[in-house]
Amino acid sequence: MRLTKILFGLSDLCAWMLMTVAVLAVVAVLFLGPGPDAQQAKPVSSFEAMALSLLWMLVAVGAYLLTRRRLAGLLLVILPAFLWLFRGEVLPALIYAAFALLVFATPLILVWREVRRGT
């Protein structure tokens, strides 16, 4: 029980930090521009910028849902890993997904096991 509370505290701290970073990413993409693609003189569409903003907005919503102990938040938080997988960036996707699952899924699994054992 004590370990679960500590892990939920760590999970909440990471979720609030992730939500802050995701909101800042939305603001950065919308107001500062596309970043590295524009510096390399690659064509950047406004649709791509809006899709990236939407992705980070969903990550922020997922992080908020995780602070409310909703499992759906975990699916939203690992969305960037799927994007990186589709782009062919396997290692960053696996590292991000593994870290997110370790930090956010571990307390949820422990609570599920405690509830299941208690009934």
N, C-alpha and C positions, 0 to 999 in steps of 0.2 A: 504494500500500500504506500509506504513512504517513497520507494523507488518510483512508483507511478506518478506521485505528486512532483517529484524532482524532474522527471522526464517531461511532464506536461508543462512545467515552468520553463524548461529549456525550449520546448517546442513552441510555446507561446512567444518567447523572446525572439526566436528565429522567425516566426511567422510575422510578427510586427516589423522586424527589420526587413524581411522580404517584401512586405506590403509597402513600406516606405520606398525601397529601391524601385519597385515596380511602378509606383506612382511617379517617381522622379524620371523613370525611363519613358513613361508616356509623355510627360511634359517635355523632356529632351527631344524626343522624336518629333513631336508636333511643332515645337517652337524653335529648336536649334537646327533641325534638319536631319538628313539621313546619315551624316557622319562619314565613315571611311569610304563608302561607295562614291560619294561626291568628291572626296579628295583624290580618288583614283580616276576621276573623270568617267566613271561608269554612268550610264543613264539610270536615273532613279525615278520611278513613277510615284505619284501621290497615292495611288491605291496600295502600293507596297508599304509606304509609310503609315497609312491608316490601318492596314492589316497588322503591322507590327505594334502599333499603339493599342489596337484591340486585344492582341495577344497579351500584352503586359497588363492591360486592365483586367482581363480574366484571371491572370496570375494574382493580382492584388485582391480580387474578390475571393479567390481560392484561399489565399493566406488569411483573409478575414474569417472565412468559414471555418478554417482550422482552429482559430482562436475560440470559436463557438462549438468545437468538437463535432463538426460535420465531416463525414467521410468524403463527400463530394468535393470538398476543398482540396483534398489530396490529388484528385484527378486534374483539377484546374492548375494546381501548382506545378505538375510535371509536364504541362503543355510545351514549354520551351525545349524540353528534351526531345519531344517528337519532331519539333521544327528542325532541330539540329540533326536528327537522324535523317530526315528527308533531304537535307542539304548535303548529307554525306559526312558530317562531322560526328563520327561515332564516339570517339573518346570523350569529348566534352559532354555529349548527351548521356553517356553511361555514368560519368562522374557526378553530374548534376542529379540525375535520377536516383542514383544510389544514395547520395547525401540526403536528398529530400525524403526518400523512403525511410532511411535510417532515423532521421530526426523526427519526422511527422507521423510515420506509421507505427513506430515502436510503442509509444504510449497508448495508442488506440488498440493495438493488439493485446497489450498487457491488461487493459481494462476489459476487453472482450473475454479474455481468458479468466479473469477474476469473476466476472459476472456469470460466465458459463459454469465455473467451478462452484459458485455459491448457490446455484439453483438445483 
